[in-house]
Amino acid sequence: MSKLSSVQKSYLAGFIDGDGSIYVRLKPNDSYRYGFQVAPYIVLFQASKDEEIFRRVCSLMDFGYLRKRKDGILEYTIGRTEDIIELLIMIKPYLILKKRQANLMLEILKKKKSVKNKADFQGLMDLIDKFRDLNYSKKRKRHKLTP
């Protein structure tokens, strides 16, 4: 990915700004230390009728996977932390609409590495909850650890 031209990086940023999503979920999971799995994602969407072109766009990235949804939408998902960081650092200068989400994601992924106790994890959860306001989520609830 490091060999992408500035035009290709700006194209990916524009695609994500328009037909993409940057978000992180807290998935309840008792096998994790604080009862939640932190699951970051970058997802690009496109109608199945444009599959050939979409595959070319996705081939610019060396990671992620493509799936066809039952509703005729193609979904390209990037979920590995290292891949998300690499992509965001590369395209962040070109993002317009989702620059705040990119900055917040990078802050969350950095904070995740430094969690040492319950208070640190609650701080991480509070950061993750900020995506609610940035991504127009009406259903997302605020998360609190139980004492």
LINVENCOR-V626563 format. One record per helix or strand of 3 or more residues. SS is the DSSP state (H for helix, E for strand). FROM is the first residue (numbers start at 1). TO is the last residue. Records with the same first field share a line. If there is no record, write none. Layout:
SS = FROM-TO  FROM-TO
This chain:
H = 6-19  48-58  81-94  99-113  118-129  131-134
E = 20-28  36-47  65-68  73-78
